[in-house]
């Protein structure tokens, strides 16, 4: 899909990857970029910067995602590309409080489910569309010191795979973004973390990688190319890979 003249929605657009995506889509000539975020002021600021539309949304609530989609479809036009990008980080292990597990599950997984639930039928009815879901390299590998994050990102990748294999014949393209560390509010204070061992990228090249993947119809977006090598190591010898992950866990003291 080419971005030019398309109507695009980006959640988590107030900062980080989401803002970089919104800016990049505008530069690519999108007809309209809808910048949605829980941080309403940040969403409006991003929209003002690129000549888009700002929208306040809590992606952890299905009704708010539905309202976002309904509003865009009725007031702006049919959504060509929906970028389900918003996400959060929760650290800890299985002892993390149930409320924390539920919140990250709703935001990192169910927000993608709800977006697809309400936008895919509309796209299918008019012959196609595109979904870009932000997951993480943690969804392909895992995350030392953050069980809720690793688990939910695995689920996000699994959902994206399911959407791709189920709706391709309906004309729906799907890409899933799986970076390692990227400079953002989420990674602030974690610049020396295990997630940044291969370097912490700026959001702009990540956004460019997404545009390239959408243009070429590629499913997996890996701004850190090393992740593909790690995936191959994992599938080639799972026990050896787990041994390496245990070393990282010892080295970083079970923290990010």
C-alpha positions in Angstrom: 0.0 0.0 0.0 1.2 3.5 -0.8 0.4 6.1 1.9 -0.3 8.9 -0.5 -4.0 10.1 -0.4 -4.8 7.5 2.3 -6.7 8.1 5.6 -4.6 6.9 8.4 -5.2 6.4 12.2 -2.3 6.2 14.6 -2.8 5.4 18.3 -0.2 6.4 20.8 0.6 9.3 18.5 1.5 11.9 21.2 5.2 10.8 21.4 7.7 8.2 20.4 7.1 5.7 17.6 3.5 6.9 17.3 4.4 10.5 16.7 7.1 9.5 14.3 4.6 7.4 12.3 2.1 10.2 12.1 4.8 12.7 10.9 6.1 10.2 8.4 2.7 9.4 7.0 2.0 13.1 6.6 5.3 13.5 4.7 4.3 10.6 2.5 1.2 12.6 1.4 -1.5 11.0 3.5 -4.9 12.6 2.9 -5.5 12.8 6.6 -3.6 11.5 9.6 -5.7 11.0 12.8 -3.4 11.3 15.9 -5.0 9.5 18.8 -3.7 9.2 22.3 -4.7 9.1 26.0 -2.6 12.2 26.2 -5.1 14.5 24.5 -2.8 17.6 24.5 0.0 15.5 23.0 -2.4 14.1 20.3 -3.6 17.6 19.4 0.0 19.0 19.3 1.1 16.2 16.9 -2.0 16.8 14.8 -1.3 20.6 14.7 2.3 19.9 13.7 1.4 17.8 10.6 -2.0 19.3 9.7 -3.9 16.2 10.9 -6.7 15.6 13.4 -6.2 15.0 17.1 -8.4 12.6 19.1 -8.4 11.6 22.7 -8.7 7.8 23.2 -8.0 5.3 25.9 -7.2 2.1 23.9 -7.7 0.0 27.1 -11.5 0.5 26.6 -13.2 -1.1 23.6 -16.0 1.5 23.4 -13.4 4.3 23.0 -11.7 2.5 20.1 -15.1 1.9 18.5 -15.9 5.6 19.0 -12.6 6.6 17.4 -13.3 4.4 14.3 -16.9 5.5 14.0 -15.9 9.1 14.3 -13.3 8.9 11.6 -15.5 6.9 9.2 -18.4 9.3 9.6 -16.6 12.6 9.8 -13.4 12.2 7.8 -13.7 9.2 5.6 -13.0 5.5 5.2 -9.9 4.3 7.1 -7.3 2.9 4.8 -4.6 2.2 7.4 -5.1 1.6 11.1 -2.0 1.7 13.2 -2.6 0.1 16.6 0.5 1.4 18.2 -0.2 2.4 21.8 1.3 0.2 24.4 2.7 0.2 28.0 5.5 -1.5 29.9 4.9 -3.4 33.1 7.9 -4.9 34.9 8.1 -7.8 37.3 7.2 -11.5 37.2 4.2 -13.6 37.8 3.9 -11.9 41.2 3.0 -8.6 39.5 -0.5 -7.6 40.8 -3.5 -8.9 38.9 -4.6 -5.3 38.1 -1.3 -4.7 36.4 -1.6 -7.9 34.4 -5.1 -6.9 33.3 -4.2 -3.4 32.4 -1.2 -4.4 30.2 -3.3 -7.2 28.7 -6.1 -4.7 27.7 -3.7 -2.2 26.3 -1.0 -4.4 24.6 -3.3 -7.1 23.3 -7.0 -6.4 23.5 -6.6 -2.9 21.9 -5.4 -4.7 18.8 -8.3 -7.2 19.0 -10.9 -4.4 19.4 -9.4 -2.3 16.6 -9.6 -5.3 14.2 -13.0 -6.2 15.5 -14.4 -2.8 14.5 -12.3 -1.8 11.4 -11.7 -5.0 9.5 -15.4 -5.6 8.6 -15.5 -2.0 7.2 -12.3 -2.6 5.2 -13.5 -5.9 4.0 -16.8 -4.5 2.8 -15.0 -2.0 0.6 -12.4 -4.4 -0.7 -9.4 -4.0 1.5 -7.3 -2.0 3.9 -4.2 -2.3 6.1 -3.4 -2.9 9.7 0.0 -2.0 11.3 0.2 -3.4 14.9 3.1 -2.5 17.1 4.4 -5.4 19.1 8.1 -5.7 20.1 11.1 -7.9 19.7 10.0 -9.2 23.1 7.1 -10.8 21.3 9.5 -12.9 19.2 12.1 -13.5 21.8 11.2 -12.4 25.4 11.9 -9.7 27.9 14.3 -10.1 30.9 12.7 -8.6 34.0 9.2 -8.0 32.6 7.0 -11.1 32.3 3.8 -9.0 31.7 5.5 -7.2 28.8 7.0 -10.3 27.2 3.8 -12.3 27.5 1.5 -9.6 26.0 3.9 -8.9 23.2 3.9 -12.6 22.3 0.1 -12.5 22.2 0.2 -9.4 20.0 2.4 -11.1 17.5 0.2 -14.2 17.5 -2.9 -12.0 16.9 -1.2 -10.2 14.0 -0.2 -13.6 12.5 -3.9 -14.8 12.8 -5.2 -11.6 11.2 -2.7 -11.9 8.3 -3.5 -15.5 7.5 -7.3 -15.1 8.0 -8.0 -11.9 6.2 -5.5 -11.7 3.3 -8.1 -13.1 1.0 -10.4 -10.2 2.1 -7.8 -7.7 0.8 -6.5 -6.9 4.3 -2.7 -6.3 4.6 -1.1 -6.8 8.0 2.4 -5.8 9.3 3.7 -6.2 12.8 6.4 -4.0 14.2 8.9 -5.7 16.4 11.7 -3.4 17.4 14.2 -3.6 20.3 14.7 -0.5 22.3 13.5 2.8 20.8 13.9 6.2 22.4 10.4 7.0 23.9 8.7 7.7 27.1 8.5 4.0 27.7 12.3 3.5 27.5 13.2 6.7 29.4 15.6 5.7 32.2 16.4 2.3 30.6 19.1 3.5 28.2 21.6 1.0 29.7 19.1 -1.9 29.8 19.3 -5.3 28.3 16.8 -4.2 25.7 19.3 -1.6 24.5 22.3 -4.0 24.0 22.1 -3.6 20.2 21.6 0.1 20.4 18.5 2.3 21.1 17.1 3.7 17.8 15.4 7.0 17.3 11.7 6.7 16.4 12.2 8.2 12.9 14.1 5.2 11.3 11.5 2.9 12.9 8.7 4.8 11.2 10.6 4.6 7.9 10.9 0.9 8.3 7.1 0.7 8.8 6.4 2.7 5.6 8.7 0.5 3.6 7.0 -2.7 5.0 3.6 -1.3 4.2 4.6 -0.3 0.7 6.1 -3.8 0.0 3.4 -5.8 1.9 5.9 -7.3 4.3 4.5 -8.8 7.5 7.5 -8.6 9.9 9.0 -5.2 10.5 12.5 -5.5 12.2 14.2 -2.1 12.5 16.9 -4.0 14.5 18.0 -6.6 11.9 19.8 -8.6 14.6 16.4 -9.8 15.8 16.1 -12.1 12.8 19.4 -13.8 13.8 18.2 -14.2 17.4 14.9 -15.8 16.1 16.9 -18.3 14.0 19.1 -19.1 17.0 16.0 -19.7 19.1 14.3 -22.1 16.6 17.6 -23.9 15.8 18.3 -24.8 19.4 15.7 -23.7 22.0 17.6 -25.1 25.0 20.8 -23.3 24.0 18.9 -20.1 23.4 17.2 -20.3 26.8 20.7 -20.8 28.3 21.8 -17.5 26.8 18.7 -15.8 28.1 19.4 -17.1 31.6 22.9 -15.5 31.3 21.3 -12.2 30.4 18.9 -12.5 33.3 21.8 -13.1 35.7 23.8 -10.3 34.2 21.0 -7.7 34.5 19.8 -8.9 37.9 16.3 -9.8 36.7 15.6 -6.1 35.8 15.3 -4.2 32.5 
